Amino acid sequence: MGSVMLDLKKMFKGKPNIALLVDGPNILRKAFNIDLTAVKKEMLKYGNLRVMRIYLDQYAPEKLIEAVTNQGFETITTTGDVDVTMAIEGMEQLLDDRIDILALMTRDTDYRPLLIKAKMHGKKTIIVATDVSFSAALKNTADKVIIFHGPGNIETLINDE
């Protein structure tokens, strides 16, 4: 048991911890054809995925909830506005000293203030998006933007400060 724990510590040492929050109603649409396995694989290039949450509204079908849960994501279902719930939980993540990178998977400009606050608190920020139009404000505010154009076609943009 001790050697397994030592191996785990060695494996995760020095890699930043990421909180990945997904705006379900905005991103998980058939038209976008998002592969969550590909998203996880890409995000692991930047650090350890410590938090993986998908925010859904009360109308989300059970099959969708089951599918994202099977991918290892925690689902948060809200009867109110998904944006508000995700933003509040995003603030909790940026105040957590164990999280180094706040990654948001969304197209919605409403999350720009959260990105700004994260940077003020010393966190790196990533926006994960589809190639379908998304907020220019998000694109220009995040430290890094990862755009999924389709299977195997991923573009990364870095914003210099």
C-alpha positions in Angstrom: 0.0 0.0 0.0 2.8 2.4 0.9 4.5 2.0 -2.5 1.3 2.7 -4.4 0.8 5.9 -2.4 4.4 6.9 -3.1 3.8 6.3 -6.8 0.7 8.4 -6.8 2.5 11.3 -5.1 5.3 11.0 -7.6 2.9 11.0 -10.6 1.0 14.1 -9.5 3.9 16.1 -8.1 4.5 19.4 -9.7 1.5 19.3 -12.1 -1.1 22.1 -11.6 -4.6 21.2 -10.4 -7.5 22.0 -12.7 -11.2 22.7 -12.0 -13.1 22.1 -15.2 -16.7 23.4 -15.1 -19.0 22.7 -18.1 -22.0 24.9 -19.1 -24.1 21.9 -20.1 -27.1 23.7 -21.8 -24.7 25.9 -23.8 -22.2 23.2 -24.8 -23.8 19.7 -24.7 -25.8 20.0 -27.9 -26.1 17.4 -30.7 -25.0 20.0 -33.2 -21.6 20.5 -31.4 -20.9 16.8 -31.1 -18.6 17.3 -28.2 -16.5 14.3 -27.2 -15.9 14.6 -23.4 -13.2 11.9 -23.5 -11.3 14.1 -26.0 -11.8 17.1 -23.7 -10.5 15.2 -20.7 -7.5 14.0 -22.6 -6.6 17.5 -23.8 -7.1 19.0 -20.4 -4.7 16.4 -18.8 -1.9 18.0 -20.9 -2.2 21.0 -18.7 -2.5 19.4 -15.3 -4.5 17.1 -13.0 -8.3 17.2 -13.3 -9.2 17.6 -9.6 -12.8 18.9 -10.3 -14.9 17.9 -13.3 -18.5 19.2 -13.1 -21.2 19.6 -15.7 -24.0 22.0 -14.8 -27.5 21.1 -16.2 -31.0 22.4 -15.9 -33.9 20.4 -14.6 -34.9 19.4 -18.1 -31.8 17.4 -18.8 -32.7 13.9 -19.9 -31.7 11.0 -17.6 -29.7 9.5 -20.5 -27.5 12.6 -20.7 -26.9 12.6 -17.0 -26.0 9.0 -17.1 -23.6 9.5 -20.0 -21.7 12.4 -18.5 -21.5 10.6 -15.1 -20.1 7.6 -16.9 -17.4 9.9 -18.3 -16.3 10.7 -14.7 -18.0 14.1 -14.5 -20.1 15.2 -11.5 -23.5 16.5 -12.6 -25.0 19.5 -10.9 -28.7 19.9 -11.7 -30.4 23.2 -10.9 -33.9 24.4 -11.1 -32.7 28.0 -11.5 -30.3 29.6 -14.0 -27.3 27.3 -14.8 -25.1 30.3 -15.3 -25.6 31.5 -11.7 -24.9 28.1 -10.1 -21.8 27.6 -12.3 -20.5 31.1 -11.6 -20.9 30.7 -7.8 -19.2 27.3 -7.8 -16.5 28.8 -10.0 -15.9 31.4 -7.3 -15.5 28.6 -4.8 -12.9 27.0 -7.0 -10.9 30.1 -7.5 -10.8 30.7 -3.7 -9.5 27.1 -3.2 -5.7 27.1 -2.8 -5.6 23.5 -4.1 -6.8 24.7 -7.6 -4.3 26.3 -9.9 -6.3 26.6 -13.1 -9.9 27.4 -13.6 -11.2 26.0 -16.9 -14.6 26.8 -18.2 -16.3 25.0 -21.1 -18.8 27.5 -22.4 -19.6 30.0 -25.1 -21.3 32.5 -22.9 -19.8 36.0 -22.2 -21.6 36.0 -18.8 -18.5 34.2 -17.4 -16.0 36.9 -18.3 -16.2 38.5 -14.8 -15.4 35.0 -13.3 -12.3 34.8 -15.5 -11.2 38.3 -14.4 -11.7 37.4 -10.7 -9.7 34.1 -11.2 -6.8 36.0 -12.6 -7.0 38.6 -9.8 -6.6 35.6 -7.4 -3.5 34.3 -9.2 -5.2 31.5 -11.1 -4.6 30.6 -14.7 -7.7 30.5 -16.9 -8.7 28.3 -19.8 -11.7 28.5 -22.0 -12.7 25.3 -23.8 -15.0 25.9 -26.7 -16.4 24.6 -30.0 -15.6 26.1 -33.3 -19.1 27.4 -33.4 -19.2 31.0 -32.6 -18.4 31.9 -29.0 -17.8 35.1 -27.1 -14.8 37.2 -28.3 -14.7 38.6 -24.8 -14.0 35.1 -23.4 -11.5 34.4 -26.1 -9.6 37.6 -25.3 -9.8 37.3 -21.5 -8.7 33.7 -20.8 -5.0 32.9 -20.6 -5.5 29.9 -22.9 -8.3 29.0 -25.3 -8.8 25.4 -26.5 -11.1 25.1 -29.5 -12.5 21.8 -30.6 -13.1 22.0 -34.4 -14.0 18.3 -34.7 -12.5 14.9 -34.0 -8.7 15.2 -33.8 -8.8 18.9 -34.8 -8.0 21.0 -31.7 -6.6 24.6 -31.8 -4.9 26.2 -28.9 -4.7 30.0 -28.5 -2.5 31.7 -25.9 -3.1 35.2 -24.8 0.1 37.0 -23.8 -0.2 39.5 -20.9 
